[in-house]
Amino acid sequence: MSLGGSRRYNINAPDSDYDFLVVYAASTDDVLSLDPPLLQMKLSRPDVTIWELRRFCEHLRDGTACQSLSRVLSAALRIALCA
């Protein structure tokens, strides 16, 4: 999970909401089932976008996930360094 939106860039107003991106890998059984997992889900309050790994890779392929990739990797690096 990584923080996004205006708070990520320290340009938020005091009343700005929180935006998060979550990327997860569904199990192989789920991916190969007749009822595969949703590729994207959105929640509100806080604003959370959840991508299954396939959707994230599609954004990488299309060149639209560079900002998201830096968000996820920076969060992963913080977790790794603080563990």
Buried (B, 14 or more C-beta within 10 A) or exposed (E): BBBBBEBBEEEBEEEEEBBBBBBEEBEEEEEEEEEEBEBEEEEEEEBBBBBBBBBBEBBEEEEEBEEBEEBBEEBEEEEEEEE
